[in-house]
Amino acid sequence: MMRRTLPVALGLLIGGGAGLGANAQSLPAGAGLAQNIASLAALPGDASALPAPLTRNGRQIFAHFRDGLAMTQCDAEATSPRWRKQFAHAPARLGNIEDDALPLFGYVVDELRAAGLPTEFALIPFVESGYRPAARNASGPAGLWQFIATTARNHRVPMESGYDGRLSAVDSTRAAVRYLKTLYGMFGGDWQLAVMAYNAGEYRILQALRRAGMNAQNARPAELPGLSPVTYAYVEKLHALACVLEQAEDEPALMAALDRPVPILRGHTLPGDTTLAGWAERNALDPARIARLNPAVNGKRAGARVLAPALPGQLPGSDARPLAVAVAAAPPRTGTAPGATGVAVATTAGAAGTGKGRHTVRSGESAWSIARRYGIPLKALLSRNNLDANAILRPGMVLRFDESR
């Protein structure tokens, strides 16, 4: 993810009035400069302390995944037509705006890359659960990563009365990343051995290596003796999935479907005085989507880790720490300042509030959620307000739109 640097932020404050859309209000130069200087003084000196973006383009998620692959090219001979056919639907799910797969996929890719792990591992939830946090198997495994209860407890996933941490995308992903990092190191950085161990257990893979007279440096995973066919197929499935996604880059329709703002998901701590639905409404988030992302949480559960879109003021990489200073002291405007790709400069709300053909942005809302609320095309909403596809909306902005008929 590209982080906005401090010089860009300073440029926005000092030169924020240049090149704005036709709806921008003109202000006395002296007043604007005084307010901009006041805002400049309030900015943190460290660029890493600036608020993180709330959305990113779906194609950025795809590129972030491709850049982190251990095998950067598809080996057609190493993949089975059977598995390619089985996972042929994966690109369409990522392109579907109604599906949670793409933001979840982006969250897992981010966690893996932060841990220095290859992004082939981000394909495991496709194989295990179809990227559905509530997935349950009749034989016992549950959640995004399909942990059995024993494995979950061994890897510090909370398992208590009334709370199954395997169904928490935050708890289970943290555990999976820790486990995969252990396996990746144990098997000399060979991602194929690591995923086989994830499926069969590390001790079975170590025993198979000993029986074959191999080690992690010279291992031939497909030739290890005494393993289940499911374990051998695991590597084939992940590589077939990677090939399916690589080939999808040549499909214009899919690339167009990915070319949209996608909320960046982060972990948050649920306060003890509210339910998940109440917390979602308090932060202007879609309660139905938050419930889908967090099937582990029912009712009030203080301290539970919930997965939800990043909130305004959250610092990069943080769970829920708000930025202490107010950066948006500059006068509200409409449009996007030059050189500030992806940052929407606040429109004036004035006393108008939300009225016919207008919407005042609330905390946590995105252009996508607003367009869906009013039943209008996302592109039309962005175009009407001189915003680009990566624009980040700030609370208090007023968006104009032509109401659907």
N, C-alpha and C positions, 0 to 999 in steps of 0.2 A: 504494500500500500504506500503510495507516495504521500509524504507528510508536507504540509504547507510550511514554508520556512518563515522565520521572523521578518526578513526584509520584505517578503510579499505582503505580509500583514501590515507592515508599516506603510507600504505603498498604498494599500487600500485606504488607510486612514488619512494620509496626507493628500493623495490624489483621488479620493473617492468620488469627486463630483464629475470627473471627466468621462465622456463617452457613455453616459447613462441613457436609458431609453426615453421615449417621448413623454412618459408619465412622470418623470423625475421632477421634483419641486426645486425651484431655484431659491437659494438662501443668501443672505448678506455674506460677503466673503469674510468679513471680520468675525462674524458669529460662527461660521462654519470652521474657520481656522482655530478659534479658541476651543471649540468642542473637540476638534480632532486632536489638538495638543493634549487636552485633558485625557482623552482616550489613550493617546500614546503613552502618557505617564502611567496609566493603569495596566498596560500590557506587561506580562511577565518577561523577564530578560532572557529566559531560556526558551528557545523555539520549541523544545519538547514539551513545555508546559502549556502550549496553546491547545485549545479544544480540538479534539479529533473530529473528522467529518462524520456525519450521521449516515450517509449513503455512499455508494460507489457504483460505477457502471458494471453491469453484469459481465461484460467482456473483460474487465479488469480481474474479476474472480477467476475466469477461465484462464487468462494469461498467467496469473499468479500460480495456478495449479500446474500449468504446462512448464513453467520455469523451474518448478521444484521436483520434477520427475527424475528418478535415477536413470531410467531408460528413456532418453529423450526422443527416440525414434521407434515407431511401431515395427516389430518383427513379425511380418505376416505369417511366416512359417511356424512361429512359436504359438500361434493362437488357433483355437478350434472354431470352426464355423458354428458349432453348437452354441458356444458361449457368446459369440458375437451376436447370434440371433437372439439369445436370451436377454442380452442387455442392450439390444438395439433401441429400446424405449428411453434409455437414460438421457440422451441429449434433449429429447422432447420434454422430459420432465423438468430439466434445468431451464428450458425456454418458456415453460408455462408460468405465466404471471400469477395464476391462482394457486400454484404449488409452493410449498415451503422448502423444496429441495435445494434451490439455488442459494438462498441465504444460509441454510444449514451447511451446505457444502462449503461455502465461503468461510464460515466459522471454523469448520474442521481444518480446512487448508491453512488458515491463519495459525491455528494452534500447533499444527505439525511443523510449519516453517519456523515458527518461533522457537520450537524445540530442536531445530536442525535436522529434521527427519524428512525422508523423501515423501513426496505427495502421492505416490502409489497407495500409501496407507489410507488416504482420504477416500479411496474407493471401497474400503472394507464395509462401511455402512450400506453401500449400494447392495453388496452381496448379502450382508447379514440381515438387514431390516428394510431395504428399499428406502433408506433415509427417512424412516418414520419413527419418531421418538417413542410412540406408544406401542410399537410392535411387540407381540408376545408369541412365543412358540409353545405348542402344547407339551413339549418335552421339558420345558423349564426356562430356557433363555429368554431374556427380555431386554427391551430398549434399543437404542440406536446401534449399539455395539453387540447386542445379544449376549451379554454376560450371563453365565449361570450364577446362582446365589453364592456358591463357594468362592468362585473366582472374584466376584464383586467384593466380597468381604476381605479376601486376601489383598485386594488392591485399594482398600480404604474407601470403597463406595458405601455410603450410609445405607444400612438395611435395618429399619426399625418398625415397630408396630405403627401402621398407618402411613408409612413412608418407604417407598422402594426407590432408592437412589439410582437404580439401573434405568429408570424411566426419566431421570433428569439428564438432559443433554449436557449440562455443565458438569455434574459430578461424574457421569460415565465417560465423557470425552477426556476430562483431566486424567482419569484412571487409565483409559486406553492409551493416551499419549505417554504416560509414565511407563506403562507396561511395554509398549512398543519400543520406547527408548532403551529400556533394559535389554530387550531381545535383540535390538539392532546392534548394541554394543557387544552382547554376548556372542553373536555370530559374525563378528568382524565386519560389520557394515554391509552385510549381504541382505538386501531387503527381501529376497525370495525365501531364504532360510527363516528370516524373522516372521514372515506371514504364515509360513508352514508351522512354526512354533506357536503362533497365536492361535491357530486352528487345533493343533494336536497336543500342545504342551511342549515346553522347552526340553524336558527330560527325554521324551520320545525322540526328538530330533537329535539330541546329543548321543543317544544310544544308537540311532541309525548311522550317524557319522562314524562312531567307533566300529560298528560292524562292517562298514564299507571301507574302513581304513582311510577315511577322509578327515579333513578339518575344514574350518570355515573359509580358509584361504583357497583351498583347491576343490571345494565341494561341487558336485554336480547334482543339484536338488532333485531333478527328475529321476536320478538313478539311486536315490537312497532306498535301502531295503526295509521291508516290514511295516510300511505306513499304509494308512487307509487311502483308498482311491479319492476320497473327499479332500484329503490333505494335498495330494498331488495336483488335484484340479484347482485348488485355491489359487495357486500362482497363475495358472492358465486363465482363470476367471478375471483376475485383476488386470493382467496384461491385455486380455481381450477388451475389457472395459476401457483401458487407456487408449487402445487402438480405435475403438468406436468414437471416443471423444476427439481424438486427433483427426480422424476423417471427417468429423462433423464440422471442422473449421472450413471445409470446402462447400458447406451448404449455406447459401445466402439467407435462406429463410430462418435458419437457426441463429445465425450471427445477428440477424435483425432482431430476433426475439430476445437475445441476450443484451442487446443494446438498449438498456433501460436502467434507471436508478434502482438499486437494491439496498434495503436497509442493512447496515452492519450490525450483526448480533454480538452482544456482550453479556457477561454474567452480571447479575444484580442480586443484592441481598433483599429478601422480602421483609419489610418491617413487621413487627409483631402485632400491630394494631389494625391490620387490614388483610382481606382475602386477596387472592391472585386477581380476581375480576376487579375488585376495588382499586388495587394498585395500578392495573392497566388503565382504568378510567381516569384515575388521578393524573396519570402521565400521558393522557390523550392517545393511548395505544388501543388497537383493536382487541377487545377482550377475547373474541373467538380465536384469533390467531395466537394470542399469548397462551390460551388454554391448550391449543394444539401443540405448541412448542414445549409445554411444561405439564405433561400428564402425571408427573409424580406429585404435584401439589394439589391438594384438595382442601378447601377451607383455609383457615388461618394457620400458618406455620412459621413462626418467627425464625429468622436466620436462614431460611431455605434459599438455595441458590437457584435463581430463575434465569432463563435465557430470553432475552428481549432485545429489540432494537436499541442501539446506543442512544443516550439521552443528551440533550443540549448541555454543554459545559463539561461533559465527561472528558477526562484526560486520556491520551492515547495509551492503550494497553491496560487501562484501569478497569475495575469492575463497576464501581459506582461513585468515584470521588469527583465531586463537582469542582469546576474551576472557581477559585475563591474571589477573583476580581471580575468586575463586569466589563467586558470588552466592547459591548455594543452601546457606547455612549455617544457615538457620532449620530448626526441627524438621520432619521429614517428616510430611505430613498427606494426607488424602484429600479430593477435592472441588475446587470452584472458589470462590475468595474473591470477595466482593461487589465489583463494580466492576472485575473483572479478566477481562472477557470474552475467551475464547480462551487463557487461561493456566491450565494444570492445575497445582495445587499438589501437590508430590510426596507420594505415599502412602508409608507405612512399609514398608520391605522387611524390616527386622529380620534375623533369621537364617533366615527362612523360605525365601528364594530363590524359585525357580520350582517349583511343585508342582502337584498336581491342581487344576484350576479356577483356577490363578493363573499370572500371567506377570510376570516382572521385566523392566521396560523397559530395553533396551540403547541405546547411542548410535546415533542416526540412525533409530530405529524410529518409526513413526507408528501411530495407532490403526487406520488402514486395513490396514497390513501385518500387524499383530498379528491383526486379525479374520480376514484371509485365511488366515494361517498355521493358525489353529485351526478354520477352516471355520464361523465364526459370523457372524451379521449385524453390520455395523458399528454400526447403531443400538442393537442389544442390548448390545454391549460398552460403548458410551458411557453408556447408561441405567444399566447395572449398576454403573458407577463414578461416577455423578453428574457426568458430563462433558458439555459442550456440543460441538456439531459443530466449533467452532474451537479446541478444547482442544489445547494443545501439551504433549506428554509429555516428561518429564525422565528421564534415566537413573537407575535405582534405584527408580523407582515400581513398585509391585506392583498390577497390574490383576486384578480378579476377574472370572470369567465362568462361564457355564453351558456346559459342554462339549457340542458337538453330538453327536447320537446317530445 
